[in-house]
């Protein structure tokens, strides 16, 4: 892969590393939560779809961990499988266990719409390797968003228990969904250098403008909540369990190649 | 120093060799017809190939890389073979050659629909063109059953005329 231009200042490199880690961890963790549906989704088509989406997301994480490893002279597999749960930087939205189907759809919808806003910005990044990967990811994410949106409609229009469960899940996840846009360490530097073409708070506003009018007829008014400084630092028992699952193979034979 | 003419003919040999390497997931089509070879260059030191993944997380990339390495090394054109993964330009389904599209069709895959893909549409105007021509009977009276299929790059359709399920190489 392409090596980062050596002229990046230390502070910029550190901030860029934080940005790459945040996006990569989001994709990695949601990919593993999705993979929990493999074999037990409500129908065969969804078994195939969630498994395929999970594979895409983990593939995106891999590409981003590789960019990060180039930047920090690290090993992508170590970053993915060799970290303590506390070192992960995914948004609080991704801390929750898979839950029921309505909960998974609610989370996927919130995440995909937020990810769409973020990727649109990253595809314009002045850091070319990131812009290229983000541009390529966007084409695949269109399918994910379409899938999430089709299920959003289906559950919203189903009435009865399906709709109630979906609306409850959206209300429950709403505060943590804001944290996809949690401020990054060194964000001012990233914005100044065009690596992050828009500050997180601006991306947050445009995401809210997109999703509020779609969700509120179903959920009622969704509370105003700004992304918090520790929105990517909180970890839960649910996540620690998932971490145990996805590191199990790597831990069973240190240094093995697969 | 390799002269330009010699380098060009060496590059021609590399392209010809790559055209005989099948895609690991759909062996009916070669890597060249699939459009995943971004560029080829040959000098005294190395044969360099840029490989453009169809999907960022395509699990066949490792296999492709290995096969390219082995096959090109056997041509003995330079000291080593370097296969670089690149997203510049990004692979899109429009890179599949006309021959590749025909080969896909002959092996029961609908080739991807050619049309610009809206990646920036608003949330309320999201649409993926779900058009595919049945590779068996040529009918367009088909429906997309699932935009996700057995591999990342395949979608599942059904033909209402010949009642045959079939796969489409996804448009991205």
Interface residues (C-beta under 8 A of the other chain):
Chain A: X1 X45 X48 X49 X51 X52 X53 X55 X56 X57 X58 X59 X60 X62 X63 X113 X120 X128 X132 X133 X135 X136 X137 X138 X139 X140 X142 X143 X145 X146 X147 X149 X210 X211 X214
Chain B: X53 X55 X56 X57 X58 X59 X84 X85 X87 X88 X90 X91 X92 X117 X118 X119 X120 X122 X123 X124 X126 X127 X128 X145 X146 X147 X148 X149 X150 X152 X156 X170 X172
